Amino acid sequence: MGFRWSDFDFEHRRVAWRAEHDKKKRSWLVSYSDEFFNIVREFQRRLGAVGGLVFARGDDAELPAPSELLSQRIRQAEEAAGLPKSSVGRVTRTAGSGARSGRTTRSRP
């Protein structure tokens, strides 16, 4: 997972999905709810993160963690931040459902 904190646009409530991490090699801007961004901001604040990768490899902070470890990393980060289990996963799944129903805006940057 190659998300960087800079991929989160808190002002416009969008997340940039960069082409190098997309299976179709396309860049996307996806709108998410205020609830999602409130949770992400609190997650960031509790971790003391200001930049860099959201989910870095344990042995090298400059390399992203493998995508298959995302669930494990979310769980560990939630514990470290003192957040309830699966709070981020619940919101992202909800936002993903919105994307399929047309409620979430998906546009190319």
C-alpha positions, -999 to 999 in steps of 0.1 A, spaced: 0 0 0 17 32 -11 -5 58 4 13 89 16 -2 114 40 -1 139 11 -26 118 -8 -53 129 17 -68 162 7 -85 172 40 -99 205 26 -117 189 -4 -124 155 13 -107 135 -14 -80 108 -16 -56 105 -45 -52 69 -57 -19 71 -77 -14 52 -109 17 33 -96 -5 16 -70 -36 10 -92 -40 -23 -110 -52 -4 -141 -24 21 -138 -48 50 -136 -49 79 -111 -81 86 -93 -94 113 -69 -121 97 -47 -144 118 -25 -150 105 10 -173 115 38 -166 140 66 -167 110 90 -140 92 71 -117 123 72 -124 129 108 -112 94 116 -82 97 94 -72 130 109 -75 116 145 -56 85 134 -28 108 120 -28 129 151 -26 100 175 3 85 155 21 118 154 25 114 116 32 145 95 43 131 62 57 100 45 40 67 40 8 59 59 18 22 59 55 17 56 75 -15 57 87 -24 92 123 -27 80 124 4 58 101 34 63 108 46 28 92 15 12 54 8 13 41 -23 30 29 -51 7 -8 -46 0 -17 -81 14 -6 -68 48 -31 -39 48 -56 -54 72 -28 -63 96 -13 -28 94 -47 -11 99 -53 -32 130 -18 -24 144 -22 13 136 -56 14 153 -42 -2 184 -12 22 185 -36 52 180 -60 39 206 -89 37 181 -116 11 182 -110 -20 162 -119 -17 125 -130 19 127 -111 29 95 -121 -3 77 -158 2 84 -157 37 70 -137 28 39 -160 -1 31 -190 22 35 -174 48 12 -166 20 -13 -203 10 -14 -211 46 -21 -187 45 -51 -206 16 -66 -240 33 -61 -229 66 -75 -228 85 -42 -191 88 -42 -174 110 -68 -145 94 -86 -126 115 -111 -93 116 -128 -69 143 -114 
